[in-house]
Amino acid sequence: QVHLVESGGGLVQAGGSLRLSCAASGNIFRISTMAWYREAAGKQRELVAAVSAGGSTNYLDSVKGRFTISRDNAKNTVSLQMNSLKPEDTAVYYCSLNSPISRNDYWGQGTQVTVSS
């Protein structure tokens, strides 16, 4: 069973920074792709950043150069460093694990990020 817990959200002014963290339980973390998604009010959930088991990363175009995803396989954690935040980054951010065994996606409970102008 996989359980994901996010932390690090909050309120920040435009131009500021936040770091989100996600801790995963279970024993498949190191072989799984980890990702951060976000869902803004009235919009569909979108992929923000992902890191594969091998360390390859990809980003939503609008966050490239501002956000950095990283993983620590020894601690079963994935982080999202968010710099130069903009009001349009305001959303609930979700951590996700894609299992290569079951092909299921597991989700955290979400953490609110609010960027004021």
C-alpha positions in Angstrom: 0.0 0.0 0.0 1.3 3.4 -0.9 0.6 6.5 1.1 1.7 10.0 0.1 1.8 13.0 2.4 2.6 16.5 1.1 3.8 19.5 3.1 5.2 22.9 2.5 2.3 24.8 0.9 1.3 28.3 2.0 0.8 31.9 1.1 3.6 33.8 -0.5 3.9 37.1 -2.4 4.7 37.1 -6.1 8.3 36.6 -6.8 8.8 34.6 -3.6 9.7 30.9 -3.2 8.2 27.8 -1.6 9.4 24.2 -1.3 6.9 21.4 -1.4 7.8 18.0 -0.1 6.1 14.6 -0.4 6.9 11.6 1.8 5.9 8.2 0.4 5.4 4.9 2.3 5.8 1.5 0.8 8.7 -0.1 -1.0 8.2 0.8 -4.6 9.2 4.5 -4.4 12.6 4.0 -6.0 11.2 2.3 -9.1 8.3 4.7 -9.6 7.9 7.9 -11.5 7.0 10.7 -9.1 5.2 13.8 -10.1 3.6 17.0 -8.9 0.3 18.1 -10.3 -1.8 21.2 -9.6 -5.4 22.1 -9.8 -6.5 25.7 -9.8 -10.1 26.7 -9.1 -12.3 26.0 -12.1 -9.5 24.4 -14.1 -8.4 20.8 -14.8 -5.6 19.2 -13.0 -2.3 19.6 -14.9 1.1 18.0 -14.7 3.6 20.4 -13.3 6.8 18.3 -13.1 7.8 14.7 -13.1 10.9 12.7 -12.3 11.4 9.2 -13.4 13.0 6.4 -11.5 16.2 7.0 -13.5 16.2 10.7 -12.7 14.9 12.2 -16.0 12.7 15.2 -15.5 10.1 17.1 -17.4 8.2 20.3 -16.7 5.1 22.2 -17.7 6.3 24.9 -20.1 5.1 27.7 -17.9 7.2 26.6 -14.9 10.5 25.8 -16.7 13.4 27.7 -15.3 11.4 28.5 -12.1 10.5 25.1 -10.6 12.8 22.2 -9.9 11.7 18.7 -9.0 14.1 16.3 -7.1 13.9 13.0 -5.4 15.7 11.3 -2.5 15.4 7.6 -2.8 17.1 7.0 0.5 14.3 9.0 2.3 11.4 8.1 -0.1 10.8 11.8 -0.7 10.2 14.0 -3.7 10.4 17.8 -3.6 9.4 20.7 -5.7 11.3 23.9 -5.3 9.3 26.8 -6.7 11.0 30.1 -7.3 9.8 33.4 -8.9 6.2 32.4 -8.1 3.4 34.1 -9.9 -0.3 34.6 -9.0 -1.2 32.1 -11.8 0.7 29.4 -9.8 -2.0 29.5 -7.2 -3.5 26.0 -6.9 -3.8 22.9 -4.9 -0.6 20.9 -5.5 -0.8 17.1 -5.5 2.0 14.6 -5.2 1.6 11.5 -7.4 3.3 8.1 -7.6 2.9 6.0 -10.7 3.5 2.3 -10.0 5.3 0.4 -12.7 4.0 -2.8 -11.2 0.2 -2.1 -11.0 0.2 0.9 -13.3 -1.9 2.6 -10.7 -1.6 6.2 -9.8 -1.5 7.1 -6.1 -2.2 10.6 -4.8 -1.6 12.7 -1.8 -4.2 14.8 -0.1 -2.9 18.0 -1.7 -1.4 21.2 -0.3 -2.6 24.7 -1.1 -0.2 27.2 -2.7 -1.5 30.8 -2.9 0.6 33.5 -4.5 -0.6 37.1 -3.9 0.1 39.9 -6.4 
